[in-house]
Amino acid sequence: MNNDANLTLNQQIESARQRLHDLYEQYDFGHACVLEQAMFLDELMNQYNRMYLNKHHYVQSGTSETPPSLCRNIPLPNPT
């Protein structure tokens, strides 16, 4: 994707995030409109992530290569 398309998606994400915040302020989390907007924002974020992964060649069809784990070096809590 080019920078213009990326900028447009970033603007869409910010607009959807702001709308979610406004709806939450008006209706609280359990309202159907808030949940619907949250799902819409999730889909925009998924699109952004797919673009990012494709751009950085982490997703390649026909290979078993997986993206590096962001949590690999974070220690797990000790069971007590």
N, C-alpha and C positions, 0 to 999 in steps of 0.2 A: 504494500500500500504506500501511496505517496504521503507526504507531510500534510497536504490539504485534507485528505480523507481522515488521517489520524487526528488532526486538529478538530475536524467536524465531530468525530466520535468522542473526543475528549469534551467538547462543548455539550454534546448530547448527554454524556455521563454527568457532568456538573449540573446541567439543567434538571435531569431526572433526580439527582441527589437532593437538590434544593426543593423540588416538588415533594419528594418523600418527606423531607423535614417539615415542610409546611402542612402537609396532610397529617403527619403525626401530631403536630402541635394542635391541630383542630379536632382530630378524631381519636387519637391514641392508637396503640398498636393493633388491637383486635379488629378494627374496622376493615371491611372488605376493600375499600378504596386504598387504604394504606398497604394492605397485603398485595394488592394488584400492582401498585406502584413499586413496591419492593421487588416483586418478580420481574417487572420491566427493567429496573435498574440492574438486577442480577444478570439478565440477558445481555444488556449493554456491556457489563463488565466481562462476561464470557466472551463476547465478540472481541473486546480489547485484548483479553488474554490470548485468544487464538491467534490474533494478528501478531502479538508480541512473540509467541512461541514459534510461529511460522517464520517470522523475520529472523529469528536467531537460530533457526535450523534445529531446534530441539525435537520437533515433530517431523518425522520422515516416514512416509508410507513404506511398508515392506521391511522395516527394521524393528528390532526389539530395543532400540536405544530409548532410554527414558531421560527426562530432564533431571538435572541435579537436584537433590533434596535440599530445601532451605532449612529443614529441621534436623538434619543428620547430626550436627555437632552440638545440639542442645541436649543436655542431660535430662533423663526422665526423673521424676520425683521418686525418692526412696519410699517404699511402702513401710508403714509403721505398724 
